[in-house]
């Protein structure tokens, strides 16, 4: 059973484990699709093992329900590696979601070779309906890292090239900015595992980590009990 907490910006639900988290994520995306304000549904995808599980569950449960031809898929961030590289977020999205559902309306992978082109694509959008984000053990989200100058990109800039100044995360990156994320109708964070516990505690305490800076019309945190740790126990 999910439990609402207070602390981070937005609503928080703590679930038992990664499977329950993936189920909750799939439900949220389907509900958002059903209540979308226009004919299209614009979704920005993430990367990482938690995202993979979420997309596999979304494909399995929503595949026959969602009209995928009305879905336009963008990326929240990408590593500057070839599209078929095992570390490429777009490869994960294809394998875990796009290859498992009927053809989507469009897919817009990022290319670090031409960030300006992606910026132009995003400027044609009114808003993202749903942006899916994860969070690293250092509190980074998308590819916006602690102490990185990309956290302070100009308000009108939507895309940045980035890297981790602390060198804890490999590869140069491309990422949506905080300003781009703020254009979302809903941002869904999915946070799983003990390795994320300190970062989630920092967000819950209002510390200035990148994930805590994210704002949108609505923000929802789906957090499993291993990641929530004492934050969940304190609110029982």
N, C-alpha and C positions, 0 to 999 in steps of 0.2 A: 504494500500500500504506500503511495506517495505521501509525503508530508511537506507542507509549506513552511518555509523558514523566513526569517528576515535577516538582513545583513548586507549581502552584495547588492549592487544596483539591480533592481528588478526582482521578480519572484523566484523562489528556489524550491525545488522539489527533491527530496532525498528518497531514493529507491534502494532496494535490497542489493542489487548486483548489476553487472554489465548487461545481462539478458533483460532484466526489467528496465534498465535504462534504454536499451535499444527499442523495446516495445513502446515505451513512453514517447521516444523520439518519433517513431513511425506514426503514432496516433496524432501527435501535434502537427506533423507535416500534412497528414490527410485532412485534419480539421481545417488547417489553414488553406489548403487547396479548395475545400468545399465552400469556404467563406471568403474567397478571394474577391476583391472589389471589381475586377475586370475580367475580360475573356482569357487573358494570359496569366500564367503563374511563373514568377521569376524567382529562382532558387539559386543561392550561392553555396557551393560545397566546400568542404574542408578536407583534411588529410589525417593520417595516423590510424593506429589500430582500433581506437574507439569509433572513429568515423566509419571505418570499414564495416564493423559489426552493425552500426546503425543503418548503413546503406543496404547491407544484405537483408536486414529485417524489413526495411522499407520496401525493397523490391519484392520480398516474399509476401508481405501482407497487403501492400497497396497496389501491386502490379495490376490486378484486374479491376481495381476500383477507380484509380486516377486515370483521367484522360491525358496520357503522357504527351500526346501531340500538342497540348496546350501549355506544356512546361518548357521553359527556357532555362538552361543550366549554365551558370557562370562559376568561376572559381574565386574563393576568398584569398587564396595565396598559392604560390607555387615555388618549388625549388628550381634553380637554374640548371636543369639537367635535361637530357633528351626525353621526348614524350614517352618512350617505352622503357625508360630507366626504372628500376624497382623503387627508387625514391621519389618518383614523379607523382604528385597528387592527382594529376589528370589520369594517369594509368590506374590508380586506385579507384577513382570515380567510375571509370569505364568498367573495370572488372567487377566491382561490388554493386553497381547500380545500373549503368546504362546498358550493359550487355545482358541484363537480366529482366528488362522491362521492354514493352513496345517502344518503337522509335520516339524519342522526345522531339519537341518542336525544333529545338536548336541546342547546340552545345558550344560553349565559348571558352576553350582552354586558354590559359595565359601563356605568353611567350616572353621570356626575359629579353629577347632580341628587339622587341618593339613595344615597350610599355605605353608609348604615346597612342598606339593604335587601340590598346585596350581602354585607355582613358577616353578616347573618342566613342568607343562602343558604350561605355557606361553612361556617358553624358546623354545618350539617346533614351535611357531608361527613366521612367518617372520615379520608381522605387523598387527595391527588392521586396518581395513578399515575405520570404524567409531567408535568413543567412544562418548557416550552421557554423559554429566555432568550437574549437577545443581550447585547452589550456595546457601549457607545458609546466613541468615542475618548477621552472623559474618564473612563472606567472605570465609568460608571453602568450599571445593569442594571434591568430593568423600568422604573419611573420613580422609582428611588431614586438621587438625585444626590449627588455629593461635597459634603460640608459641610451637607447638608440635615438638619433636625431629624427628618424622617421615618425616618432611619436608626436612630433611637433610640426608635421607637414602643414603647409598653408591650408586654411579651411576649405578652399575650393578645389584642392588637389585630391584626386580619387585613387591614384595608383602610385606606388613608390617601388624602387629597387632598394633592397635592404640586405643587411647581414647582422649577425649577432656580434656586438662589440666585445662580449665576454668569451666568444668562441666556444660556447657550450653546445651550439646547434650548428651542424655542418651545412655547407652549401650557401652560396649567394641566393637571394630570394627575390620574389616579386610579391607584392601584397596590396590589398585594399588598405586605405588609410582609415583612421578613426572617423574622418569626415564622411567617407564613403559608407562606412558601417552605419553611421547615424541616419542614413537614408532608408534603412530597413523598416518595414512595418513590424517585423518580429525577428529578433535574434535569439537563437537557441544555442546555449552552451551545453556540451555534454562532457562531463568530467568523471573519470573512472580510475580507481586504483590508489593504493597507498602512496605511490610516488607523487601524487598530486595533492596530498593532504596538507602539506605546509603552504602550498600556493593557495589552496582554497581557504585555509585559515587566514592568510594574509588578506585575501579579497574580503572575507567576512568581517575582518577587523578594520576595513576601510583603508588599508595601506595602499600606497601608490605603486601598484604593479600594473603592467599594461592592460590586463584583462579587466581590472577595476575601472579603467577609463572608458570602457565601451558604453555607448549610449545608443538608444534607438527608440522608436515609438513604444515598443514593448521589448523587454529582455526577460528571458526565462532560462534559469539554470537547472539542468537535470544532472544530479550528482549521486553517485552510488555511495553506499555506506562506508566503503573503504576510503574513499576520497573525502567524505564529509567528516569522518572522525569525531572528535569532541564537539564540533559544531552541531552535529546531529544529536549527540547525547545530551548536550546542554539544553536542548529544546524539546526534550521528551516530556 
